[in-house]
Amino acid sequence: MLLTLGKRLAQGYGLLLAMAAGGLVFANLFGLGAFLIQEIGSDNQRAASLELYGWWMHCGWWVGVGLALTGAVTRKRATQTKTVGEQTTDDTVPADLARPESGRWKTVGKRSGVLSSIAFFGCAGGFAGLMLGGSLLLLWFSLAYSPFAPAGWASSVKVEQRAGSLLPENKEVMTTTHPVALYAFGVPIGLGATAGAIIGGVGAALGKVEDVE
């Protein structure tokens, strides 16, 4: 029951991230298109309309979210159809051939040290928090470009030219100093590292953590 619920939650969160990414990409594409059209058709005397850019970006956000949702539904239906076909094929395979022989695995371990366990689980928890914080940051940026963004979110987003570590040319990156975005990214990292360190330390102290040899 809990495994099924966790799987459903993971699938729902993955769909939410896909919709957020699609909305963010198409919002920027529509905004760039509106900017180019305005530059080509303007007489260099009228100021650029921020409301026009915002309207086009919101339209692009809706298009990206809709495409991501449509793609997810189509992929799910194709997966279900493939699964039904595989189950039908498995039913025709004899039971002796369908069940592989079970091997005997034996692991030998020794009790893990408290400090090493704290360090390992703390790093693992911090990495998990980094992944969660990155996904929450993606959701925040997408929401900032959406029609539902609270006041001040969109204006805090800036696109800057920065030199990449691997590529010599500059590339555009999105930055923000909004506190909600900073907390959404930083808090999961801190909580994950702290929770991992506590779990690793308590587990090692109780002898529940072993180093496999």
Buried (B, 14 or more C-beta within 10 A) or exposed (E): EEEEEEEEEEEEEEBBBBBBBBBBBBBBBBBBEBBEEBEEEEEEEEEEEEEBBBBBBBBBBBBBBBBBBEEBEEEEEEEEEEEEEEEEEEEEEEEEEEEEEEEEEEEEEEEBEBEEBBBBBBBBBBBBBBEBBBBBBBBBBBBBBBEEBEEEBBEBBEEEEEEEEEEEEEEEEBEBEBEBBBEBBBBBBEBBBBBBBBBBBBBBEEEEBBBEE
